Amino acid sequence: MTLTIVGLGPGRAQDLTRRAWSALENAPRVILRTKEHPCVPELPNRENTESCDDVYESSGDFALIYSAIVNRVMSALEQGDVVYAVPGDPLVGEATVQSLIARCAEANIPCEIVMGISFIEPMLKAVRLDALDGVQIFDALTIAMMYHPPLNPDLPALLAQVYSRQAASELKLTLMNQYPDEFDAALIHAAGTDDERVEWVKLYEIDRSPHIQHLTSLYLPPLGTQNSFETLQDNIAHLRAPEGCPWDRKQTHLSLRKYLIEETYEVLETLDREDPAALQEEMGDLLLQIMLHTQIGIDDGEFRMADVIRTLNEKLIRRHPHVWGEVSVNGADQVVTNWDAIKRQEKAGKLEKPASLLDGVPLELPALMRAYEYTSRAAKPGFDWERVEDVIAKVREEIEEVQAASTPDEQASEIGDLLFVVVNWARWLKVDPETALRESSQRFYGRFSYIEAELAKQGKALADSHLQEMDALWNQAKAHGL
């Protein structure tokens, strides 16, 4: 048995190669991916020809559609030779063809490819595009199954098989995670045929076109020149290059530490303010630090960006067995428990000695965050108080020890113990102490600024006021919601 995969090209039967015509004419069985193609009515051997259009009509799940078509062709091969005919060229935008090639290789079934003119050439002509300008070519159905499109937005893209409004609807939802809703895109219908039509629409409107049919594709022009991760990485590399920036060239992993911390806290500040525009900018500044560290790693031969991304992806999958595996969970708490257990196994595998439960908490964390992490981890195996009342009693005990301390060193030590127990109390109340203190500091800033402003209205400086007056203004600030 042999599988012959034939490309029908984009147009009429007269455009088929002699080899393709012969394969179709002499086949004991021909399976068309779809009969909705201009050359199908003119094909030979119609009595032995069937289509897979019923598969498209039976399911809205694109993965299932492709799988069902592949299974149908493989089942047909059990009875003898099969010709599988697809629009365009078999090796351009045909996910089923790649699956069939792999399945045939596994089963030791000969698989012959008969080339055809792909949809690419007519589409390039329709939008006057040079293929060497970095054109990206994808199956629209494959992208529609994703959450985020694997496209470089700085480069043009051709997406084939936008064969229905439903397919266009699923596709636009994925694309709008990267492109603006109002982005101008072109639906190209029946490219290379007498019925060719180029329809420019807004991205959010692509599923509203009345002209969508089996030979519809989508063209996405470049979004701009500074929108892609690849462009960003190239810009960072340019900064570190000999012709780049002297400051960036001299930086090391160690010299950049303080900037990483500063940018992290600036992101936290925008989160506290609930300011999306500022968050967008500060996230970029934080990403800059990640990119710089990675480029230093590349320059020093330590690792590449692909290594960073691969390691993260592998970790995400490994630590989410309830998403990518067979593990079942009963809620977020069990997810955290599983995550910590997997993380401990990973750490233990990297260390020559058994890992401490507290290992992995960065020493550079702010003191409150570090204390919170230590107490949270210690509490998991049961090293904790039994009741919140016991924690409160410990707070009172630590206050008494602070009062009893007689030297500066003792006072500093006891204050530290008191703060540590207060962090435990916060944990019992499910309060993040770092966030709570940061928000309290912000409230203090707002109320104290109010005092300064009100005194200034009276022509007074802080030094000219007294505590009772400032306390009254403080209470006014609280009454105003500050």
Secondary structure, DSSP 8 states (H G I E B T S, - for coil): --EEEEE-BSS-GGGS-HHHHHHHHT-S-EEES-S-STTGGG-S-GGGEEE-HHHHHH-S-HHHHHHHHHHHHHHHHTTS-EEEEESB-TTSS-HHHHHHHHHHHHHT--EEEE----SHHHHHHHHT--TTTT-EEEEHHHHHTSSS----TTS-EEEE---SHHHHHHHHHHHTTTS-TT-EEEEEESTTSTT-EEEEEEGGGGGG-TT--TTEEEEE----SS-SHHHHHHHHHHHHSTTS-HHHHH--TTTTHHHHHHHHHHHHHHHHHT-HHHHHHHHHHHHHHHHHHHHHHHHTTS--HHHHHHHHHHHHHHT-HHHHSS---SSHHHHHHHHHHHHHHHHHHH-SS---TTTTS-TTS-HHHHHHHHHHHHHTTT-S-SSHHHHHHHHHHHHHHHHH--SHHHHHHHHHHHHHHHHHHHHHTT--HHHHHHHHHHHHHHHHHHHHHHHHHTT--GGGS-HHHHHHHHHHHHHTT-
